[in-house]
Amino acid sequence: MYLNWKFIAPALRSATERVGAITLPSFFEKRFDRPPGAVGVVSAVIVFFFFTVYSASGLKASGLLFESVLGIDYGVAVWTGAGVILVYTAMGGFLAVCWTDLVQGLMILFALLVVPVVALVDVGGFDGIRTAMVDKGISTAVMPGTGMAGLLAVVSAAPWGLGYFGQPHILARFMAARSVDDIPRSRVIAMTWAFFALLGAVLVGLAGIAWFPPGGLDHHERVFIRMVTQIFDPWLGGILLAAILAAIMSTIDSQLLVSSSAVTEDIYARLFRRGASQAELVWIGRLTVIAITLAAAYIAMDRDSTVLGLVKYAWGGMGAAFGPAVILSLFWKGSSLKGVLWSLVAGSVVTIGWNAVGFGAWLYEIVPGFAAGCMAMVAGSMWYRD
């Protein structure tokens, strides 16, 4: 995340301003001074597919939240969450998303600092957690294992960070920065928030090991919800639980806007209506938001899926598809538009295929997908010189 803010953010902000691009596909094409073509369409398809899955993870989380707290049917809970997010995203636009993300981010940080601190005190601190881990037969070793199994665990977990370089909803924030001079201050704010938020999330999980007896938690992804309802009074608990909805909304609204922009600008305006008015494009964007939300809600209805599993798949796909193309387009003079196209296809196809055949169970699919994207970018650029 830090490397993304340190190197990609200022370079991408400067490059997109220089060529006059507001989306990743348009940046790729204008960066190499080429007319709209296959890169825009392929990019839009990739964004639409993976962001639908990503949005499904948020709707699944909202379903678990409403079902656990309000006791309503899971299906009704999923569609209720979809309706709330759909209304304000479709009507508010990018500016509304930015301001709501600010408030939601503060709510998330507050909850992830308060809950683990109180829970740790109640369970006897880290000594209580270690005792509970021993009692439950959970390893307290620093390394997850030895030999090849331990190595694969590290190799599979660490590359989650590669995904940051290829997330369009994150990169869109870089492109929308007021100026390059604002990037360093933004980096400090972002990294400070991330450090405390991620630390709090890890501590919530650790405290949950000691807080709940064996069999005392019906679903491991409800640990935060159950902990809040058992520790805090309803007034404060309601505010803390609202942070979950804030996290869901702040993620999905960004993804929906990026997806609608990709479909509107890179598919509809290019292939179907080159002279479409701005009002028409706005309505196409809103229809895209509706389509993605409905598809995501349908995916979220699968009770066997998990929030983490859906996020893992979408995060890996987007990171492998766009990450190599973004990095090499910005910092390698030998890159070409054909190389970008090869990279987008290779990264996404390898990621999907790796997961489909079941290899993702022992090595996170972003590893082979990102490697394939890099190799395809180099090979395509060297083979087809722009």
C-alpha positions as CSV (number, residue, x, y, z in Angstrom):
1,M,0.0,0.0,0.0
2,Y,2.8,2.4,0.8
3,L,4.7,1.6,-2.4
4,N,1.4,2.3,-4.3
5,W,1.1,5.7,-2.7
6,K,4.8,6.5,-2.9
7,F,5.4,5.6,-6.6
8,I,2.2,4.9,-8.5
9,A,0.1,7.7,-7.1
10,P,2.2,10.7,-8.2
11,A,3.3,9.1,-11.5
12,L,-0.3,8.2,-12.4
13,R,-1.7,11.6,-11.4
14,S,0.9,13.4,-13.5
15,A,0.5,11.0,-16.5
16,T,-3.3,11.2,-16.6
17,E,-3.3,15.0,-16.3
18,R,-0.7,15.2,-19.1
19,V,-2.6,13.0,-21.5
20,G,-6.1,14.1,-20.4
21,A,-7.4,10.7,-19.2
22,I,-10.0,10.1,-16.5
23,T,-10.2,6.2,-16.7
24,L,-7.5,3.5,-16.8
25,P,-8.4,2.4,-20.4
26,S,-8.3,5.9,-21.7
27,F,-4.9,6.4,-20.0
28,F,-3.5,3.3,-21.6
29,E,-4.6,4.5,-25.1
30,K,-3.6,8.1,-24.7
31,R,-0.3,7.2,-23.1
32,F,0.7,5.4,-26.3
33,D,-1.1,7.9,-28.5
34,R,-3.5,5.4,-30.0
35,P,-7.2,5.7,-30.9
36,P,-9.9,3.9,-28.8
37,G,-9.8,0.1,-29.4
38,A,-9.7,-3.3,-27.8
39,V,-8.0,-2.2,-24.6
40,G,-10.9,-0.2,-23.5
41,V,-13.4,-2.9,-24.2
42,V,-11.3,-5.7,-22.5
43,S,-10.7,-3.4,-19.5
44,A,-14.4,-2.7,-19.1
45,V,-15.3,-6.4,-19.3
46,I,-12.6,-7.3,-16.6
47,V,-13.8,-4.5,-14.3
48,F,-17.5,-5.5,-14.7
49,F,-16.8,-9.1,-14.0
50,F,-14.5,-8.8,-11.0
51,F,-16.2,-5.9,-9.4
52,T,-19.5,-7.7,-9.6
53,V,-17.9,-10.5,-7.5
54,Y,-16.3,-7.9,-5.2
55,S,-19.6,-6.1,-4.7
56,A,-21.2,-9.5,-3.8
57,S,-18.8,-9.8,-0.9
58,G,-20.1,-6.5,0.6
59,L,-23.7,-7.5,0.1
60,K,-23.0,-10.8,1.8
61,A,-21.5,-8.9,4.7
62,S,-24.6,-6.7,4.9
63,G,-26.8,-9.8,4.9
64,L,-24.8,-11.3,7.8
65,L,-25.1,-8.0,9.7
66,F,-28.8,-7.5,9.3
67,E,-29.6,-11.2,9.9
68,S,-27.5,-11.3,13.1
69,V,-28.6,-8.0,14.6
70,L,-32.2,-7.6,13.4
71,G,-33.0,-11.3,13.1
72,I,-34.5,-10.8,9.6
73,D,-34.2,-13.4,6.8
74,Y,-30.8,-13.5,5.2
75,G,-32.2,-13.0,1.7
76,V,-34.3,-10.0,2.7
77,A,-31.2,-8.6,4.4
78,V,-29.0,-9.0,1.3
79,W,-31.6,-7.2,-0.9
80,T,-32.2,-4.5,1.7
81,G,-28.4,-3.7,1.7
82,A,-28.4,-3.7,-2.1
83,G,-31.3,-1.2,-2.2
84,V,-29.6,1.2,0.2
85,I,-26.3,1.2,-1.6
86,L,-28.0,1.4,-5.0
87,V,-30.0,4.5,-4.3
88,Y,-27.3,6.8,-3.0
89,T,-24.6,5.6,-5.4
90,A,-26.8,5.9,-8.5
91,M,-28.0,9.4,-7.5
92,G,-25.0,10.9,-5.8
93,G,-22.1,10.3,-8.1
94,F,-18.4,10.6,-7.5
95,L,-18.4,13.6,-5.1
96,A,-21.0,12.0,-2.9
97,V,-18.9,8.8,-2.7
98,C,-15.8,10.8,-1.7
99,W,-17.5,12.6,1.1
100,T,-19.4,9.5,2.4
101,D,-16.1,7.6,2.3
102,L,-14.5,10.2,4.6
103,V,-17.3,9.8,7.2
104,Q,-17.4,6.0,6.8
105,G,-13.7,5.7,7.2
106,L,-13.7,7.6,10.5
107,M,-16.5,5.3,11.8
108,I,-14.6,2.2,10.8
109,L,-11.4,3.4,12.5
110,F,-13.3,4.3,15.7
111,A,-14.9,0.9,15.9
112,L,-11.7,-1.0,15.1
113,L,-9.9,0.9,17.9
114,V,-12.6,0.7,20.6
115,V,-13.8,-2.9,20.2
116,P,-10.4,-4.7,20.5
117,V,-9.2,-2.6,23.4
118,V,-12.3,-3.4,25.5
119,A,-12.3,-7.0,24.5
120,L,-8.6,-7.5,25.3
121,V,-9.1,-6.1,28.8
122,D,-12.0,-8.5,29.3
123,V,-10.1,-11.6,28.2
124,G,-7.0,-10.8,30.2
125,G,-4.8,-9.3,27.5
126,F,-2.4,-11.3,25.3
127,D,-1.8,-13.8,28.1
128,G,-5.4,-14.7,28.0
129,I,-5.3,-15.0,24.2
130,R,-2.3,-17.3,24.4
131,T,-3.9,-19.5,27.0
132,A,-7.1,-19.7,25.0
133,M,-5.1,-20.7,21.9
134,V,-3.3,-23.5,23.8
135,D,-6.6,-24.7,25.2
136,K,-8.2,-24.8,21.7
137,G,-5.2,-26.5,20.1
138,I,-4.3,-23.4,18.0
139,S,-0.6,-23.0,17.2
140,T,1.0,-20.0,19.0
141,A,4.2,-20.2,16.8
142,V,5.1,-17.1,14.8
143,M,5.6,-19.1,11.6
144,P,2.5,-20.9,10.2
145,G,4.4,-24.1,9.7
146,T,7.7,-25.6,8.6
147,G,9.1,-26.8,5.3
148,M,7.2,-26.4,2.1
149,A,3.8,-25.9,3.8
150,G,5.1,-22.9,5.7
151,L,6.8,-21.5,2.7
152,L,3.7,-21.7,0.6
153,A,1.6,-20.1,3.4
154,V,3.9,-17.1,3.3
155,V,4.3,-16.9,-0.5
156,S,0.5,-17.2,-0.8
157,A,-0.3,-14.5,1.9
158,A,2.3,-11.8,1.2
159,P,1.3,-11.2,-2.5
160,W,-2.0,-9.8,-1.3
161,G,-0.1,-6.6,-1.4
162,L,0.4,-6.9,-5.2
163,G,-3.3,-6.3,-5.6
164,Y,-3.0,-2.7,-4.6
165,F,-1.3,-1.8,-7.8
166,G,-4.2,-2.9,-10.0
167,Q,-7.4,-1.9,-8.2
168,P,-9.2,0.6,-10.4
169,H,-11.3,2.1,-7.5
170,I,-8.0,2.9,-5.7
171,L,-6.2,4.1,-8.7
172,A,-9.2,6.4,-9.5
173,R,-8.6,8.2,-6.3
174,F,-5.0,8.9,-7.4
175,M,-6.2,10.3,-10.7
176,A,-8.8,12.5,-8.9
177,A,-6.2,14.1,-6.5
178,R,-6.3,17.9,-6.6
179,S,-2.6,18.0,-7.5
180,V,0.5,16.0,-7.3
181,D,1.7,18.2,-4.5
182,D,-1.2,16.9,-2.3
183,I,-0.1,13.2,-2.7
184,P,2.5,13.2,0.1
185,R,-0.1,14.5,2.7
186,S,-2.7,12.1,1.4
187,R,-0.2,9.2,1.7
188,V,0.4,10.0,5.4
189,I,-3.3,10.1,6.1
190,A,-4.0,6.9,4.2
191,M,-1.1,4.9,5.8
192,T,-2.0,6.1,9.3
193,W,-5.6,5.1,8.8
194,A,-4.6,1.7,7.3
195,F,-2.1,0.9,10.1
196,F,-4.5,1.4,13.0
197,A,-7.5,-0.1,11.1
198,L,-5.6,-3.2,10.1
199,L,-4.1,-3.5,13.6
200,G,-7.5,-3.2,15.1
201,A,-8.9,-5.8,12.8
202,V,-6.2,-8.3,13.7
203,L,-6.7,-7.7,17.4
204,V,-10.5,-8.3,17.0
205,G,-9.7,-11.7,15.6
206,L,-7.2,-12.5,18.3
207,A,-9.5,-11.4,21.1
208,G,-12.3,-13.4,19.6
209,I,-10.3,-16.6,20.1
210,A,-10.3,-16.0,23.9
211,W,-13.8,-14.4,24.1
212,F,-15.9,-17.2,22.6
213,P,-15.8,-20.7,24.0
214,P,-15.5,-23.7,21.7
215,G,-18.6,-23.8,19.5
216,G,-19.7,-20.4,20.9
217,L,-19.5,-18.7,17.5
218,D,-22.0,-19.8,14.8
219,H,-20.0,-18.2,11.9
220,H,-16.3,-17.1,12.1
221,E,-17.1,-14.0,10.0
222,R,-19.6,-12.8,12.6
223,V,-16.9,-12.4,15.3
224,F,-17.0,-8.6,15.3
225,I,-20.8,-8.5,15.3
226,R,-21.2,-11.0,18.2
227,M,-18.5,-9.4,20.2
228,V,-20.1,-6.0,20.0
229,T,-23.6,-7.2,20.9
230,Q,-22.2,-9.1,23.9
231,I,-19.9,-6.4,25.3
232,F,-21.5,-3.1,24.6
233,D,-24.9,-1.6,25.5
234,P,-27.3,-1.2,22.6
235,W,-26.7,2.6,22.0
236,L,-22.9,2.4,21.7
237,G,-23.2,-1.1,20.1
238,G,-25.4,0.3,17.4
239,I,-22.8,2.9,16.5
240,L,-20.1,0.3,16.4
241,L,-22.1,-2.1,14.2
242,A,-22.9,0.8,11.9
243,A,-19.2,0.8,11.1
244,I,-19.7,-2.6,9.3
245,L,-22.2,-1.0,7.1
246,A,-19.9,1.9,6.5
247,A,-17.1,-0.4,5.4
248,I,-19.5,-2.2,3.0
249,M,-20.8,1.0,1.5
250,S,-17.5,2.8,1.2
251,T,-16.1,-0.2,-0.8
252,I,-19.1,-1.0,-3.0
253,D,-19.9,2.6,-4.0
254,S,-16.4,3.1,-5.3
255,Q,-16.5,-0.1,-7.3
256,L,-19.9,0.6,-8.7
257,L,-18.9,4.1,-9.9
258,V,-15.7,2.8,-11.5
259,S,-17.6,0.0,-13.2
260,S,-20.3,2.3,-14.5
261,S,-17.6,4.6,-15.9
262,A,-15.8,1.8,-17.6
263,V,-19.0,0.4,-19.2
264,T,-20.3,3.9,-20.2
265,E,-17.1,5.4,-21.5
266,D,-15.3,2.4,-22.8
267,I,-18.1,0.2,-24.2
268,Y,-21.3,2.2,-24.8
269,A,-19.8,5.5,-26.0
270,R,-17.3,3.7,-28.2
271,L,-19.2,0.8,-29.7
272,F,-22.8,1.9,-29.7
273,R,-23.3,5.7,-29.4
274,R,-20.2,7.7,-30.1
275,G,-22.1,10.9,-30.1
276,A,-24.2,10.2,-27.0
277,S,-25.1,13.2,-24.9
278,Q,-23.9,13.6,-21.3
279,A,-27.4,13.1,-20.0
280,E,-27.7,9.8,-21.9
281,L,-24.3,8.6,-20.6
282,V,-25.4,9.4,-17.0
283,W,-28.5,7.2,-17.4
284,I,-26.4,4.4,-19.0
285,G,-24.1,4.7,-16.0
286,R,-27.0,4.4,-13.6
287,L,-28.4,1.4,-15.4
288,T,-24.9,-0.2,-15.2
289,V,-24.9,0.4,-11.4
290,I,-28.3,-1.3,-11.2
291,A,-27.2,-4.3,-13.3
292,I,-24.0,-4.9,-11.2
293,T,-25.9,-4.5,-7.9
294,L,-28.6,-7.1,-9.0
295,A,-25.9,-9.5,-10.2
296,A,-23.9,-9.1,-7.0
297,A,-26.9,-9.6,-4.8
298,Y,-27.7,-12.8,-6.7
299,I,-24.1,-14.1,-6.1
300,A,-24.3,-13.0,-2.4
301,M,-27.4,-15.2,-1.9
302,D,-25.1,-18.3,-1.9
303,R,-24.9,-19.1,1.8
304,D,-21.8,-21.4,1.3
305,S,-19.6,-18.5,0.0
306,T,-17.7,-16.3,2.4
307,V,-16.9,-12.6,2.4
308,L,-13.2,-13.3,2.5
309,G,-13.4,-15.8,-0.3
310,L,-15.2,-13.4,-2.6
311,V,-12.9,-10.5,-1.8
312,K,-9.8,-12.8,-2.3
313,Y,-11.0,-13.8,-5.8
314,A,-11.9,-10.4,-7.0
315,W,-8.9,-8.7,-5.5
316,G,-6.5,-11.2,-7.1
317,G,-8.2,-10.9,-10.5
318,M,-8.1,-7.1,-10.6
319,G,-4.5,-7.0,-9.3
320,A,-3.2,-9.5,-11.8
321,A,-5.0,-7.9,-14.7
322,F,-4.2,-4.2,-14.2
323,G,-1.2,-4.2,-11.8
324,P,1.5,-5.2,-14.3
325,A,0.0,-3.0,-17.0
326,V,-0.1,0.1,-14.8
327,I,3.4,-0.3,-13.3
328,L,5.2,-1.0,-16.7
329,S,3.2,1.6,-18.6
330,L,4.4,4.2,-16.1
331,F,8.0,3.2,-15.6
332,W,9.1,1.2,-18.6
333,K,9.8,3.1,-21.8
334,G,9.7,-0.1,-23.9
335,S,6.0,-0.8,-23.1
336,S,3.4,-0.6,-25.8
337,L,-0.4,-0.7,-26.1
338,K,-0.3,-4.2,-27.5
339,G,1.7,-5.2,-24.4
340,V,-1.0,-3.7,-22.2
341,L,-3.7,-5.8,-24.0
342,W,-1.7,-9.0,-23.7
343,S,-1.1,-8.3,-20.0
344,L,-4.8,-7.6,-19.3
345,V,-5.9,-10.8,-20.9
346,A,-3.1,-13.0,-19.5
347,G,-3.4,-11.7,-15.9
348,S,-7.2,-12.2,-15.8
349,V,-7.3,-15.5,-17.6
350,V,-4.5,-17.1,-15.6
351,T,-6.1,-15.9,-12.3
352,I,-9.5,-17.3,-13.3
353,G,-8.1,-20.6,-14.6
354,W,-5.8,-21.1,-11.6
355,N,-8.8,-20.8,-9.3
356,A,-11.1,-22.9,-11.5
357,V,-8.8,-25.9,-11.4
358,G,-8.5,-25.7,-7.6
359,F,-4.8,-24.6,-7.4
360,G,-5.9,-21.6,-5.4
361,A,-6.3,-23.9,-2.3
362,W,-2.5,-24.0,-2.0
363,L,-1.2,-20.9,-3.7
364,Y,-3.1,-17.6,-4.1
365,E,-4.0,-17.1,-7.7
366,I,-2.7,-13.6,-7.8
367,V,0.9,-15.0,-7.8
368,P,0.7,-16.8,-11.1
369,G,-1.7,-14.2,-12.5
370,F,0.6,-11.3,-11.7
371,A,3.6,-13.1,-13.1
372,A,1.7,-14.0,-16.3
373,G,0.6,-10.3,-16.6
374,C,4.2,-9.1,-16.3
375,M,5.6,-11.6,-18.8
376,A,2.8,-10.9,-21.3
377,M,3.4,-7.2,-21.0
378,V,7.1,-7.6,-21.8
379,A,6.5,-10.1,-24.6
380,G,3.7,-8.2,-26.2
381,S,5.6,-4.9,-26.1
382,M,8.7,-6.4,-27.6
383,W,6.8,-8.3,-30.2
384,Y,4.6,-5.4,-31.3
385,R,6.5,-2.1,-31.2
386,D,4.1,0.9,-31.2
